[in-house]
Amino acid sequence: MGFNSIYTGEWELIFHAPSGNGENVVAAWKKRHGNCDLMSGCCPCSMKDGCLPYNAKLETFRRSRKILKSPYLDFWNSLNIKKVGTIT
């Protein structure tokens, strides 16, 4: 699926930043996942490296204490995002 899920109207978690874990939120936000190819949808992604995998659902990652960022954020301007929601 990869980047195509953005266009099907599905909601996907793109940034997860739980409080009180000692990690730097700004550094996580600025970190880029440079090995992603937008055209092919190929983006090796590891939670160990702070990367949210494709099709990440809130229910799956809600209990994670690690800051996780989706590679989608690195391509935000190219993806034609229509709606954004926040959950606190």
QUIRAWO-V722159 format. One record per run of one state. SS is the DSSP state (alpha for helix, beta for strand, coil for the rest). FROM is the first residue (numbers start at 1). LEN is the number of residues. If there is no record, write none. Layout:
ss: (SS | SS)
from: (FROM | FROM)
len: (LEN | LEN)
This chain:
ss: (coil | alpha | coil | beta | coil | alpha | coil | beta | coil | beta | coil | alpha | coil | beta | coil | alpha | coil | beta | alpha | coil)
from: (1 | 2 | 9 | 15 | 17 | 25 | 31 | 37 | 38 | 42 | 43 | 47 | 50 | 51 | 53 | 58 | 62 | 68 | 71 | 79)
len: (1 | 7 | 6 | 2 | 8 | 6 | 6 | 1 | 4 | 1 | 4 | 3 | 1 | 2 | 5 | 4 | 6 | 3 | 8 | 10)
